[in-house]
Amino acid sequence: MPTLHSLTGNPLQLTAGSVLDILLVAFVIYHFLLLVRGTRAVPMLTGVGVLVVVFYVAHLSTLRTLDWLVGTILPYSIFALIVIFQCEIRQALSRLGRNLTFSRGSQNDAIDGYDDIVMAANRFSQDQTGALIVVEREVGLRTYIESGVALDAELSYELLATLFRPSAPLHDGAVILQGNRVAAAACFLPLSMNPLLSTQLGTRHRAGIGVTEETDAVSVIVSEETGQISLAIDGRIERGLSPDDLRTRLRSLITLRKASRRIGSRAYDV
């Protein structure tokens, strides 16, 4: 077997196990970079990388005070990273769980329920009516459903148009869909704190993005100021979509179930 030499000159034996080890580490790093790309984690990871380099240089040099200081702070930074990146960690574990259980393969065939969403979004865009529609996929949205008013009604264009009418009592907040059912309206969602987002995005857009950072849901957002249609997925937002663009994106992202899934009033008992 070929051998490599470490920095100290000692030979390193290259075995099948070590090759597999390197490939697995590379796989984990690659998917971690895909996960944090374009999120608020990037500048924070840059700062962590600088601290690691400083610690390494201080450890090799005679800067004993700096070495002691960085060595004292570094262990606690692990807990700080867990707190700071809790959203990213939760999202990664959720994706891993879905992949391991193969839950996507158990879904039923798609139906054309998203046409009602597209028609409603087009109507809101023309009238410049603000709207936020969140579609549940694999990760449950019960926490956010319980923050609003439970409906458990069949999805339809007429219902969406009524809910988001400016004079309607439930027009503020988000409408959450489960399959082809409107689960709840006037729901509160977490706001995205991503500093990379445009300052032109208001509370409605940040809420639509925020729920996709926490879950795998899809958000359809219509701007009250411009009438622009946007779609948020995985913490990213696609702006300026036409109705045809929105229909295409929803068709590729959502599998609405043929059978209506009852929410049940027991889910909302305190």
Secondary structure, 3 states (H helix, E strand, C coil): CCEEECCCCCEEECCHHHHHHHHHHHHHHHHHHHHHCCCCHHHHHHHHHHHHHHHHHHHHCCCHHHHHHHHHHHHHHHHHHHHHCHHHHHHHHHHHHHHHHCHHHHCCCCCCCHHHHHHHHHHHHHHCCCEEEEECCCCCCHHHHCCCEEEEEECCHHHHHHHCCCCCCCCCCEEEEECCEEEEEEECCCCCCCCCCCCCCCHHHHHHHHHHHHCCCEEEEECCCCCCEEEEECCEEEEEECHHHHHHHHHHHCCCCCCCCCCCHHHHCC
